[in-house]
């Protein structure tokens, strides 16, 4: 079964992946936790993380 996503949801998902590739942290999610798009951004980030683990962000001490 295919789940329909709006353009805005797809955009948030893609921005999450782009953030990961740009070296941003998971906490850099621009959407507030209560926003509809927060989870889409996070899912995009995490999917990109699983796909490209070599680009993992190193925590700053």
N, C-alpha and C positions, 0 to 999 in steps of 0.2 A: 504494500500500500504506500502510495506517495503522499507526503504531507505538503499541503500548499503553504507557501510563505509569501508574504507581501514583499514588495520591492524594498521597503524600509527594513524589514526583518533580514532580508538577504544582504542588504547594505551593512547592517550592524554586524552580521556574521563575517562578512568579508573584511570589514575594518578590524575585527579581532585578529584574524589571520595576518593582516598587514602589520598590526602592532607587534605581533610576535616576531615577524621577519625583520622589523625595524629595531629589535632589541629591547622593546618595552616590557615592563613587568605586568603580570596579571592584575596587579592593583591599579594599573593605569586605565582601567575601564572608564570611559568618559560618561557612561550612563549611571545614574543613581541606582542603587540596589533595587529600589521599588519600581523602577521603570520597566516597561515591557521589553525593551531591547537589551537590558543588562545581560540576560541569559544568552541571547543570540550572540552578542559580542564575545562573551566568555567561551561559548561553545566553539566559535571560530578560532579563538586563541588556542584553546586546548587541542583542537583537531590539528592545527598547524604544528603545535608542540609535539604531538605524537608522530606526525608525518616527517618532521625535520628536527629530531632531537639534538642534532649537532649544533643547532643555533640557540641552544638553551642559554637563558639569561643567568649570568653569574651574580649571586647576591653581593652587594657592597657591604664591606665590614665597617 
